[in-house]
Amino acid sequence: MHMVHHLDVAQALTILLHTDGLNGEIFNVADDAPISVYELADSFGRIADAFESIEGPLTIPFHT
């Protein structure tokens, strides 16, 4: 799961609205490294409610 901060979205929209010649262009404003659902739950302090104790964060986030 890729995350993006709301301030980064606001900045990207501001730049896009004030820059000419970007019609039809695609931009990625998400973070470079994915976050696991485990790490997301941990950031909200809900890790114990959502996962068993044997599960953990991704050690190799781009591993398929």
CHARMM internal coordinates of N, CA and C (Angstrom, degrees):
IC EDIT
DIST 1 N 1 CA 1.4447
DIST 1 CA 1 C 1.5292
ANGL 1 N 1 CA 1 C 107.85
DIST 1 C 2 N 1.2962
ANGL 1 CA 1 C 2 N 115.85
DIHE 1 N 1 CA 1 C 2 N 125.88
DIST 2 N 2 CA 1.4666
ANGL 1 C 2 N 2 CA 119.85
DIHE 1 CA 1 C 2 N 2 CA 177.37
DIST 2 CA 2 C 1.5262
ANGL 2 N 2 CA 2 C 108.70
DIHE 1 C 2 N 2 CA 2 C -94.59
DIST 2 C 3 N 1.3051
ANGL 2 CA 2 C 3 N 115.11
DIHE 2 N 2 CA 2 C 3 N 142.91
DIST 3 N 3 CA 1.4546
ANGL 2 C 3 N 3 CA 121.09
DIHE 2 CA 2 C 3 N 3 CA -177.70
DIST 3 CA 3 C 1.5279
ANGL 3 N 3 CA 3 C 109.56
DIHE 2 C 3 N 3 CA 3 C -114.87
DIST 3 C 4 N 1.3237
ANGL 3 CA 3 C 4 N 114.88
DIHE 3 N 3 CA 3 C 4 N 157.49
DIST 4 N 4 CA 1.4564
ANGL 3 C 4 N 4 CA 120.72
DIHE 3 CA 3 C 4 N 4 CA 174.57
DIST 4 CA 4 C 1.5258
ANGL 4 N 4 CA 4 C 107.39
DIHE 3 C 4 N 4 CA 4 C -145.83
DIST 4 C 5 N 1.2989
ANGL 4 CA 4 C 5 N 116.27
DIHE 4 N 4 CA 4 C 5 N 136.77
DIST 5 N 5 CA 1.4583
ANGL 4 C 5 N 5 CA 121.67
DIHE 4 CA 4 C 5 N 5 CA -179.60
DIST 5 CA 5 C 1.5253
ANGL 5 N 5 CA 5 C 109.06
DIHE 4 C 5 N 5 CA 5 C -80.66
DIST 5 C 6 N 1.3200
ANGL 5 CA 5 C 6 N 116.49
DIHE 5 N 5 CA 5 C 6 N 143.15
DIST 6 N 6 CA 1.4674
ANGL 5 C 6 N 6 CA 120.22
DIHE 5 CA 5 C 6 N 6 CA -177.36
DIST 6 CA 6 C 1.5330
ANGL 6 N 6 CA 6 C 112.51
DIHE 5 C 6 N 6 CA 6 C -60.53
DIST 6 C 7 N 1.3053
ANGL 6 CA 6 C 7 N 118.16
DIHE 6 N 6 CA 6 C 7 N -31.41
DIST 7 N 7 CA 1.4670
ANGL 6 C 7 N 7 CA 119.92
DIHE 6 CA 6 C 7 N 7 CA 177.93
DIST 7 CA 7 C 1.5278
ANGL 7 N 7 CA 7 C 111.39
DIHE 6 C 7 N 7 CA 7 C -70.44
DIST 7 C 8 N 1.3519
ANGL 7 CA 7 C 8 N 117.05
DIHE 7 N 7 CA 7 C 8 N -31.78
DIST 8 N 8 CA 1.4626
ANGL 7 C 8 N 8 CA 119.91
DIHE 7 CA 7 C 8 N 8 CA 175.64
DIST 8 CA 8 C 1.5234
ANGL 8 N 8 CA 8 C 110.28
DIHE 7 C 8 N 8 CA 8 C -67.55
DIST 8 C 9 N 1.3352
ANGL 8 CA 8 C 9 N 117.41
DIHE 8 N 8 CA 8 C 9 N -38.75
DIST 9 N 9 CA 1.4631
ANGL 8 C 9 N 9 CA 121.05
DIHE 8 CA 8 C 9 N 9 CA 176.85
DIST 9 CA 9 C 1.5231
ANGL 9 N 9 CA 9 C 109.80
DIHE 8 C 9 N 9 CA 9 C -63.50
DIST 9 C 10 N 1.3113
ANGL 9 CA 9 C 10 N 117.20
DIHE 9 N 9 CA 9 C 10 N -44.65
DIST 10 N 10 CA 1.4621
ANGL 9 C 10 N 10 CA 121.32
DIHE 9 CA 9 C 10 N 10 CA 179.77
DIST 10 CA 10 C 1.5285
ANGL 10 N 10 CA 10 C 110.72
DIHE 9 C 10 N 10 CA 10 C -61.89
DIST 10 C 11 N 1.3280
ANGL 10 CA 10 C 11 N 117.06
DIHE 10 N 10 CA 10 C 11 N -43.19
DIST 11 N 11 CA 1.4631
ANGL 10 C 11 N 11 CA 120.24
DIHE 10 CA 10 C 11 N 11 CA 179.24
DIST 11 CA 11 C 1.5261
ANGL 11 N 11 CA 11 C 110.76
DIHE 10 C 11 N 11 CA 11 C -64.92
DIST 11 C 12 N 1.3347
ANGL 11 CA 11 C 12 N 117.23
DIHE 11 N 11 CA 11 C 12 N -42.58
DIST 12 N 12 CA 1.4636
ANGL 11 C 12 N 12 CA 120.57
DIHE 11 CA 11 C 12 N 12 CA 179.35
DIST 12 CA 12 C 1.5213
ANGL 12 N 12 CA 12 C 110.99
DIHE 11 C 12 N 12 CA 12 C -62.40
DIST 12 C 13 N 1.3170
ANGL 12 CA 12 C 13 N 117.68
DIHE 12 N 12 CA 12 C 13 N -43.31
DIST 13 N 13 CA 1.4569
ANGL 12 C 13 N 13 CA 120.71
DIHE 12 CA 12 C 13 N 13 CA 178.87
DIST 13 CA 13 C 1.5286
ANGL 13 N 13 CA 13 C 112.05
DIHE 12 C 13 N 13 CA 13 C -64.38
DIST 13 C 14 N 1.3133
ANGL 13 CA 13 C 14 N 116.36
DIHE 13 N 13 CA 13 C 14 N -39.83
DIST 14 N 14 CA 1.4616
ANGL 13 C 14 N 14 CA 120.47
DIHE 13 CA 13 C 14 N 14 CA 178.04
DIST 14 CA 14 C 1.5293
ANGL 14 N 14 CA 14 C 110.67
DIHE 13 C 14 N 14 CA 14 C -62.46
DIST 14 C 15 N 1.3300
ANGL 14 CA 14 C 15 N 116.25
DIHE 14 N 14 CA 14 C 15 N -45.49
DIST 15 N 15 CA 1.4694
ANGL 14 C 15 N 15 CA 120.29
DIHE 14 CA 14 C 15 N 15 CA 178.73
DIST 15 CA 15 C 1.5282
ANGL 15 N 15 CA 15 C 110.35
DIHE 14 C 15 N 15 CA 15 C -62.63
DIST 15 C 16 N 1.3361
ANGL 15 CA 15 C 16 N 116.68
DIHE 15 N 15 CA 15 C 16 N -44.24
DIST 16 N 16 CA 1.4678
ANGL 15 C 16 N 16 CA 119.92
DIHE 15 CA 15 C 16 N 16 CA -178.86
DIST 16 CA 16 C 1.5242
ANGL 16 N 16 CA 16 C 112.29
DIHE 15 C 16 N 16 CA 16 C -64.05
DIST 16 C 17 N 1.3202
ANGL 16 CA 16 C 17 N 116.83
DIHE 16 N 16 CA 16 C 17 N -37.15
DIST 17 N 17 CA 1.4561
ANGL 16 C 17 N 17 CA 120.29
DIHE 16 CA 16 C 17 N 17 CA -178.88
DIST 17 CA 17 C 1.5274
ANGL 17 N 17 CA 17 C 113.03
DIHE 16 C 17 N 17 CA 17 C -72.88
DIST 17 C 18 N 1.3288
ANGL 17 CA 17 C 18 N 116.41
DIHE 17 N 17 CA 17 C 18 N -23.71
DIST 18 N 18 CA 1.4584
ANGL 17 C 18 N 18 CA 120.06
DIHE 17 CA 17 C 18 N 18 CA -176.45
DIST 18 CA 18 C 1.5334
ANGL 18 N 18 CA 18 C 113.96
DIHE 17 C 18 N 18 CA 18 C -107.58
DIST 18 C 19 N 1.3285
ANGL 18 CA 18 C 19 N 117.42
DIHE 18 N 18 CA 18 C 19 N 9.01
DIST 19 N 19 CA 1.4640
ANGL 18 C 19 N 19 CA 121.02
DIHE 18 CA 18 C 19 N 19 CA -179.61
DIST 19 CA 19 C 1.5208
ANGL 19 N 19 CA 19 C 109.39
DIHE 18 C 19 N 19 CA 19 C -117.13
DIST 19 C 20 N 1.3156
ANGL 19 CA 19 C 20 N 116.16
DIHE 19 N 19 CA 19 C 20 N 124.07
DIST 20 N 20 CA 1.4594
ANGL 19 C 20 N 20 CA 121.02
DIHE 19 CA 19 C 20 N 20 CA 179.32
DIST 20 CA 20 C 1.5296
ANGL 20 N 20 CA 20 C 110.75
DIHE 19 C 20 N 20 CA 20 C -78.48
DIST 20 C 21 N 1.3207
ANGL 20 CA 20 C 21 N 115.58
DIHE 20 N 20 CA 20 C 21 N 153.15
DIST 21 N 21 CA 1.4620
ANGL 20 C 21 N 21 CA 121.06
DIHE 20 CA 20 C 21 N 21 CA 172.61
DIST 21 CA 21 C 1.5130
ANGL 21 N 21 CA 21 C 115.53
DIHE 20 C 21 N 21 CA 21 C 84.18
DIST 21 C 22 N 1.3192
ANGL 21 CA 21 C 22 N 118.59
DIHE 21 N 21 CA 21 C 22 N 15.80
DIST 22 N 22 CA 1.4587
ANGL 21 C 22 N 22 CA 120.06
DIHE 21 CA 21 C 22 N 22 CA -178.23
DIST 22 CA 22 C 1.5259
ANGL 22 N 22 CA 22 C 112.84
DIHE 21 C 22 N 22 CA 22 C -104.43
DIST 22 C 23 N 1.3097
ANGL 22 CA 22 C 23 N 117.70
DIHE 22 N 22 CA 22 C 23 N 11.74
DIST 23 N 23 CA 1.4618
ANGL 22 C 23 N 23 CA 120.87
DIHE 22 CA 22 C 23 N 23 CA -179.27
DIST 23 CA 23 C 1.5175
ANGL 23 N 23 CA 23 C 110.45
DIHE 22 C 23 N 23 CA 23 C -59.89
DIST 23 C 24 N 1.3257
ANGL 23 CA 23 C 24 N 116.81
DIHE 23 N 23 CA 23 C 24 N 129.19
DIST 24 N 24 CA 1.4570
ANGL 23 C 24 N 24 CA 122.25
DIHE 23 CA 23 C 24 N 24 CA 177.86
DIST 24 CA 24 C 1.5082
ANGL 24 N 24 CA 24 C 115.00
DIHE 23 C 24 N 24 CA 24 C 81.80
DIST 24 C 25 N 1.3190
ANGL 24 CA 24 C 25 N 118.32
DIHE 24 N 24 CA 24 C 25 N -2.35
DIST 25 N 25 CA 1.4636
ANGL 24 C 25 N 25 CA 121.33
DIHE 24 CA 24 C 25 N 25 CA 178.64
DIST 25 CA 25 C 1.5253
ANGL 25 N 25 CA 25 C 110.16
DIHE 24 C 25 N 25 CA 25 C -78.84
DIST 25 C 26 N 1.3246
ANGL 25 CA 25 C 26 N 116.54
DIHE 25 N 25 CA 25 C 26 N 154.42
DIST 26 N 26 CA 1.4607
ANGL 25 C 26 N 26 CA 122.90
DIHE 25 CA 25 C 26 N 26 CA 178.09
DIST 26 CA 26 C 1.5270
ANGL 26 N 26 CA 26 C 108.15
DIHE 25 C 26 N 26 CA 26 C -118.19
DIST 26 C 27 N 1.3191
ANGL 26 CA 26 C 27 N 116.58
DIHE 26 N 26 CA 26 C 27 N 134.50
DIST 27 N 27 CA 1.4587
ANGL 26 C 27 N 27 CA 122.07
DIHE 26 CA 26 C 27 N 27 CA -179.27
DIST 27 CA 27 C 1.5218
ANGL 27 N 27 CA 27 C 109.81
DIHE 26 C 27 N 27 CA 27 C -129.68
DIST 27 C 28 N 1.3116
ANGL 27 CA 27 C 28 N 116.30
DIHE 27 N 27 CA 27 C 28 N 142.49
DIST 28 N 28 CA 1.4595
ANGL 27 C 28 N 28 CA 122.54
DIHE 27 CA 27 C 28 N 28 CA 176.89
DIST 28 CA 28 C 1.5212
ANGL 28 N 28 CA 28 C 107.87
DIHE 27 C 28 N 28 CA 28 C -107.61
DIST 28 C 29 N 1.3125
ANGL 28 CA 28 C 29 N 117.38
DIHE 28 N 28 CA 28 C 29 N 118.70
DIST 29 N 29 CA 1.4623
ANGL 28 C 29 N 29 CA 120.77
DIHE 28 CA 28 C 29 N 29 CA 179.29
DIST 29 CA 29 C 1.5233
ANGL 29 N 29 CA 29 C 111.76
DIHE 28 C 29 N 29 CA 29 C -110.16
DIST 29 C 30 N 1.3348
ANGL 29 CA 29 C 30 N 116.70
DIHE 29 N 29 CA 29 C 30 N 6.76
DIST 30 N 30 CA 1.4727
ANGL 29 C 30 N 30 CA 120.82
DIHE 29 CA 29 C 30 N 30 CA 179.75
DIST 30 CA 30 C 1.5204
ANGL 30 N 30 CA 30 C 110.27
DIHE 29 C 30 N 30 CA 30 C -75.72
DIST 30 C 31 N 1.3158
ANGL 30 CA 30 C 31 N 115.24
DIHE 30 N 30 CA 30 C 31 N 165.56
DIST 31 N 31 CA 1.4562
ANGL 30 C 31 N 31 CA 122.27
DIHE 30 CA 30 C 31 N 31 CA 178.52
DIST 31 CA 31 C 1.5266
ANGL 31 N 31 CA 31 C 110.05
DIHE 30 C 31 N 31 CA 31 C -65.38
DIST 31 C 32 N 1.3250
ANGL 31 CA 31 C 32 N 117.04
DIHE 31 N 31 CA 31 C 32 N 154.83
DIST 32 N 32 CA 1.4610
ANGL 31 C 32 N 32 CA 121.61
DIHE 31 CA 31 C 32 N 32 CA 179.41
DIST 32 CA 32 C 1.5285
ANGL 32 N 32 CA 32 C 113.03
DIHE 31 C 32 N 32 CA 32 C -72.60
DIST 32 C 33 N 1.3199
ANGL 32 CA 32 C 33 N 117.13
DIHE 32 N 32 CA 32 C 33 N -32.36
DIST 33 N 33 CA 1.4579
ANGL 32 C 33 N 33 CA 121.21
DIHE 32 CA 32 C 33 N 33 CA -177.31
DIST 33 CA 33 C 1.5256
ANGL 33 N 33 CA 33 C 110.32
DIHE 32 C 33 N 33 CA 33 C -106.79
DIST 33 C 34 N 1.3325
ANGL 33 CA 33 C 34 N 116.79
DIHE 33 N 33 CA 33 C 34 N 131.68
DIST 34 N 34 CA 1.4624
ANGL 33 C 34 N 34 CA 118.58
DIHE 33 CA 33 C 34 N 34 CA 178.70
DIST 34 CA 34 C 1.5223
ANGL 34 N 34 CA 34 C 111.08
DIHE 33 C 34 N 34 CA 34 C -70.43
DIST 34 C 35 N 1.3075
ANGL 34 CA 34 C 35 N 115.86
DIHE 34 N 34 CA 34 C 35 N 157.05
DIST 35 N 35 CA 1.4577
ANGL 34 C 35 N 35 CA 122.13
DIHE 34 CA 34 C 35 N 35 CA 175.75
DIST 35 CA 35 C 1.5229
ANGL 35 N 35 CA 35 C 106.76
DIHE 34 C 35 N 35 CA 35 C -116.79
DIST 35 C 36 N 1.3072
ANGL 35 CA 35 C 36 N 116.50
DIHE 35 N 35 CA 35 C 36 N 138.17
DIST 36 N 36 CA 1.4541
ANGL 35 C 36 N 36 CA 119.61
DIHE 35 CA 35 C 36 N 36 CA 179.28
DIST 36 CA 36 C 1.5286
ANGL 36 N 36 CA 36 C 109.05
DIHE 35 C 36 N 36 CA 36 C -80.03
DIST 36 C 37 N 1.3162
ANGL 36 CA 36 C 37 N 115.79
DIHE 36 N 36 CA 36 C 37 N 160.15
DIST 37 N 37 CA 1.4604
ANGL 36 C 37 N 37 CA 120.10
DIHE 36 CA 36 C 37 N 37 CA 176.29
DIST 37 CA 37 C 1.5246
ANGL 37 N 37 CA 37 C 109.31
DIHE 36 C 37 N 37 CA 37 C -62.31
DIST 37 C 38 N 1.3280
ANGL 37 CA 37 C 38 N 117.26
DIHE 37 N 37 CA 37 C 38 N -32.09
DIST 38 N 38 CA 1.4630
ANGL 37 C 38 N 38 CA 122.76
DIHE 37 CA 37 C 38 N 38 CA 175.95
DIST 38 CA 38 C 1.5296
ANGL 38 N 38 CA 38 C 110.07
DIHE 37 C 38 N 38 CA 38 C -58.66
DIST 38 C 39 N 1.3315
ANGL 38 CA 38 C 39 N 116.16
DIHE 38 N 38 CA 38 C 39 N -49.10
DIST 39 N 39 CA 1.4658
ANGL 38 C 39 N 39 CA 120.36
DIHE 38 CA 38 C 39 N 39 CA -179.22
DIST 39 CA 39 C 1.5256
ANGL 39 N 39 CA 39 C 111.65
DIHE 38 C 39 N 39 CA 39 C -66.76
DIST 39 C 40 N 1.3362
ANGL 39 CA 39 C 40 N 116.88
DIHE 39 N 39 CA 39 C 40 N -34.91
DIST 40 N 40 CA 1.4576
ANGL 39 C 40 N 40 CA 120.67
DIHE 39 CA 39 C 40 N 40 CA 176.57
DIST 40 CA 40 C 1.5270
ANGL 40 N 40 CA 40 C 110.78
DIHE 39 C 40 N 40 CA 40 C -63.70
DIST 40 C 41 N 1.3191
ANGL 40 CA 40 C 41 N 116.64
DIHE 40 N 40 CA 40 C 41 N -46.32
DIST 41 N 41 CA 1.4698
ANGL 40 C 41 N 41 CA 120.38
DIHE 40 CA 40 C 41 N 41 CA 178.05
DIST 41 CA 41 C 1.5265
ANGL 41 N 41 CA 41 C 110.44
DIHE 40 C 41 N 41 CA 41 C -62.47
DIST 41 C 42 N 1.3312
ANGL 41 CA 41 C 42 N 116.95
DIHE 41 N 41 CA 41 C 42 N -38.54
DIST 42 N 42 CA 1.4592
ANGL 41 C 42 N 42 CA 121.04
DIHE 41 CA 41 C 42 N 42 CA 178.74
DIST 42 CA 42 C 1.5209
ANGL 42 N 42 CA 42 C 111.45
DIHE 41 C 42 N 42 CA 42 C -63.90
DIST 42 C 43 N 1.3334
ANGL 42 CA 42 C 43 N 117.51
DIHE 42 N 42 CA 42 C 43 N -35.72
DIST 43 N 43 CA 1.4635
ANGL 42 C 43 N 43 CA 120.49
DIHE 42 CA 42 C 43 N 43 CA -179.44
DIST 43 CA 43 C 1.5271
ANGL 43 N 43 CA 43 C 111.98
DIHE 42 C 43 N 43 CA 43 C -67.59
DIST 43 C 44 N 1.3328
ANGL 43 CA 43 C 44 N 116.99
DIHE 43 N 43 CA 43 C 44 N -21.92
DIST 44 N 44 CA 1.4611
ANGL 43 C 44 N 44 CA 121.52
DIHE 43 CA 43 C 44 N 44 CA 177.12
DIST 44 CA 44 C 1.5217
ANGL 44 N 44 CA 44 C 112.62
DIHE 43 C 44 N 44 CA 44 C -98.71
DIST 44 C 45 N 1.3365
ANGL 44 CA 44 C 45 N 116.85
DIHE 44 N 44 CA 44 C 45 N 2.44
DIST 45 N 45 CA 1.4551
ANGL 44 C 45 N 45 CA 120.56
DIHE 44 CA 44 C 45 N 45 CA -179.69
DIST 45 CA 45 C 1.5222
ANGL 45 N 45 CA 45 C 113.51
DIHE 44 C 45 N 45 CA 45 C 72.07
DIST 45 C 46 N 1.3406
ANGL 45 CA 45 C 46 N 117.27
DIHE 45 N 45 CA 45 C 46 N 22.99
DIST 46 N 46 CA 1.4635
ANGL 45 C 46 N 46 CA 121.92
DIHE 45 CA 45 C 46 N 46 CA -177.99
DIST 46 CA 46 C 1.5245
ANGL 46 N 46 CA 46 C 112.47
DIHE 45 C 46 N 46 CA 46 C -112.51
DIST 46 C 47 N 1.3156
ANGL 46 CA 46 C 47 N 116.84
DIHE 46 N 46 CA 46 C 47 N 20.71
DIST 47 N 47 CA 1.4528
ANGL 46 C 47 N 47 CA 121.02
DIHE 46 CA 46 C 47 N 47 CA -175.04
DIST 47 CA 47 C 1.5213
ANGL 47 N 47 CA 47 C 112.40
DIHE 46 C 47 N 47 CA 47 C -61.52
DIST 47 C 48 N 1.3164
ANGL 47 CA 47 C 48 N 117.78
DIHE 47 N 47 CA 47 C 48 N -42.66
DIST 48 N 48 CA 1.4667
ANGL 47 C 48 N 48 CA 121.16
DIHE 47 CA 47 C 48 N 48 CA -178.08
DIST 48 CA 48 C 1.5240
ANGL 48 N 48 CA 48 C 111.52
DIHE 47 C 48 N 48 CA 48 C -67.48
DIST 48 C 49 N 1.3309
ANGL 48 CA 48 C 49 N 117.44
DIHE 48 N 48 CA 48 C 49 N -29.44
DIST 49 N 49 CA 1.4630
ANGL 48 C 49 N 49 CA 120.63
DIHE 48 CA 48 C 49 N 49 CA -179.99
DIST 49 CA 49 C 1.5267
ANGL 49 N 49 CA 49 C 112.32
DIHE 48 C 49 N 49 CA 49 C -76.02
DIST 49 C 50 N 1.3363
ANGL 49 CA 49 C 50 N 117.50
DIHE 49 N 49 CA 49 C 50 N -24.60
DIST 50 N 50 CA 1.4592
ANGL 49 C 50 N 50 CA 120.40
DIHE 49 CA 49 C 50 N 50 CA -170.89
DIST 50 CA 50 C 1.5292
ANGL 50 N 50 CA 50 C 114.76
DIHE 49 C 50 N 50 CA 50 C -105.61
DIST 50 C 51 N 1.3286
ANGL 50 CA 50 C 51 N 118.15
DIHE 50 N 50 CA 50 C 51 N -23.60
DIST 51 N 51 CA 1.4581
ANGL 50 C 51 N 51 CA 120.02
DIHE 50 CA 50 C 51 N 51 CA -171.49
DIST 51 CA 51 C 1.5167
ANGL 51 N 51 CA 51 C 111.97
DIHE 50 C 51 N 51 CA 51 C -135.65
DIST 51 C 52 N 1.3206
ANGL 51 CA 51 C 52 N 114.07
DIHE 51 N 51 CA 51 C 52 N 154.19
DIST 52 N 52 CA 1.4586
ANGL 51 C 52 N 52 CA 120.88
DIHE 51 CA 51 C 52 N 52 CA 171.51
DIST 52 CA 52 C 1.5241
ANGL 52 N 52 CA 52 C 108.61
DIHE 51 C 52 N 52 CA 52 C -73.48
DIST 52 C 53 N 1.3182
ANGL 52 CA 52 C 53 N 117.03
DIHE 52 N 52 CA 52 C 53 N 157.97
DIST 53 N 53 CA 1.4677
ANGL 52 C 53 N 53 CA 120.13
DIHE 52 CA 52 C 53 N 53 CA -176.22
DIST 53 CA 53 C 1.5306
ANGL 53 N 53 CA 53 C 112.75
DIHE 52 C 53 N 53 CA 53 C -68.08
DIST 53 C 54 N 1.3356
ANGL 53 CA 53 C 54 N 119.00
DIHE 53 N 53 CA 53 C 54 N -18.72
DIST 54 N 54 CA 1.4655
ANGL 53 C 54 N 54 CA 120.19
DIHE 53 CA 53 C 54 N 54 CA -179.06
DIST 54 CA 54 C 1.5181
ANGL 54 N 54 CA 54 C 113.06
DIHE 53 C 54 N 54 CA 54 C -80.13
DIST 54 C 55 N 1.3213
ANGL 54 CA 54 C 55 N 117.70
DIHE 54 N 54 CA 54 C 55 N -16.63
DIST 55 N 55 CA 1.4560
ANGL 54 C 55 N 55 CA 120.83
DIHE 54 CA 54 C 55 N 55 CA 178.90
DIST 55 CA 55 C 1.5232
ANGL 55 N 55 CA 55 C 109.84
DIHE 54 C 55 N 55 CA 55 C -81.23
DIST 55 C 56 N 1.3104
ANGL 55 CA 55 C 56 N 116.86
DIHE 55 N 55 CA 55 C 56 N 156.70
DIST 56 N 56 CA 1.4599
ANGL 55 C 56 N 56 CA 119.88
DIHE 55 CA 55 C 56 N 56 CA -179.02
DIST 56 CA 56 C 1.5082
ANGL 56 N 56 CA 56 C 111.95
DIHE 55 C 56 N 56 CA 56 C -155.15
DIST 56 C 57 N 1.3320
ANGL 56 CA 56 C 57 N 116.28
DIHE 56 N 56 CA 56 C 57 N -178.06
DIST 57 N 57 CA 1.4697
ANGL 56 C 57 N 57 CA 120.24
DIHE 56 CA 56 C 57 N 57 CA -179.43
DIST 57 CA 57 C 1.5204
ANGL 57 N 57 CA 57 C 111.10
DIHE 56 C 57 N 57 CA 57 C -68.74
DIST 57 C 58 N 1.3229
ANGL 57 CA 57 C 58 N 115.21
DIHE 57 N 57 CA 57 C 58 N 163.11
DIST 58 N 58 CA 1.4653
ANGL 57 C 58 N 58 CA 120.75
DIHE 57 CA 57 C 58 N 58 CA 178.40
DIST 58 CA 58 C 1.5248
ANGL 58 N 58 CA 58 C 109.44
DIHE 57 C 58 N 58 CA 58 C -67.75
DIST 58 C 59 N 1.3339
ANGL 58 CA 58 C 59 N 116.27
DIHE 58 N 58 CA 58 C 59 N 133.13
DIST 59 N 59 CA 1.4612
ANGL 58 C 59 N 59 CA 118.85
DIHE 58 CA 58 C 59 N 59 CA 176.31
DIST 59 CA 59 C 1.5275
ANGL 59 N 59 CA 59 C 110.47
DIHE 58 C 59 N 59 CA 59 C -88.69
DIST 59 C 60 N 1.3380
ANGL 59 CA 59 C 60 N 116.66
DIHE 59 N 59 CA 59 C 60 N -32.26
DIST 60 N 60 CA 1.4594
ANGL 59 C 60 N 60 CA 122.11
DIHE 59 CA 59 C 60 N 60 CA 175.42
DIST 60 CA 60 C 1.5288
ANGL 60 N 60 CA 60 C 106.90
DIHE 59 C 60 N 60 CA 60 C -126.26
DIST 60 C 61 N 1.3381
ANGL 60 CA 60 C 61 N 118.10
DIHE 60 N 60 CA 60 C 61 N 91.60
DIST 61 N 61 CA 1.4566
ANGL 60 C 61 N 61 CA 121.02
DIHE 60 CA 60 C 61 N 61 CA -170.98
DIST 61 CA 61 C 1.5219
ANGL 61 N 61 CA 61 C 115.55
DIHE 60 C 61 N 61 CA 61 C -60.02
DIST 61 C 62 N 1.3424
ANGL 61 CA 61 C 62 N 119.54
DIHE 61 N 61 CA 61 C 62 N -27.96
DIST 62 N 62 CA 1.4598
ANGL 61 C 62 N 62 CA 120.81
DIHE 61 CA 61 C 62 N 62 CA -178.29
DIST 62 CA 62 C 1.5159
ANGL 62 N 62 CA 62 C 112.51
DIHE 61 C 62 N 62 CA 62 C -98.70
DIST 62 C 63 N 1.3405
ANGL 62 CA 62 C 63 N 117.72
DIHE 62 N 62 CA 62 C 63 N 10.37
DIST 63 N 63 CA 1.4587
ANGL 62 C 63 N 63 CA 121.85
DIHE 62 CA 62 C 63 N 63 CA 178.59
DIST 63 CA 63 C 1.5181
ANGL 63 N 63 CA 63 C 109.87
DIHE 62 C 63 N 63 CA 63 C -70.34
DIST 63 C 64 N 1.3280
ANGL 63 CA 63 C 64 N 117.88
DIHE 63 N 63 CA 63 C 64 N 131.37
DIST 64 N 64 CA 1.4704
ANGL 63 C 64 N 64 CA 121.25
DIHE 63 CA 63 C 64 N 64 CA -179.78
DIST 64 CA 64 C 1.5020
ANGL 64 N 64 CA 64 C 111.24
DIHE 63 C 64 N 64 CA 64 C -108.14
END
COOR INIT
IC SEED 1 N 1 CA 1 C
IC BUILD
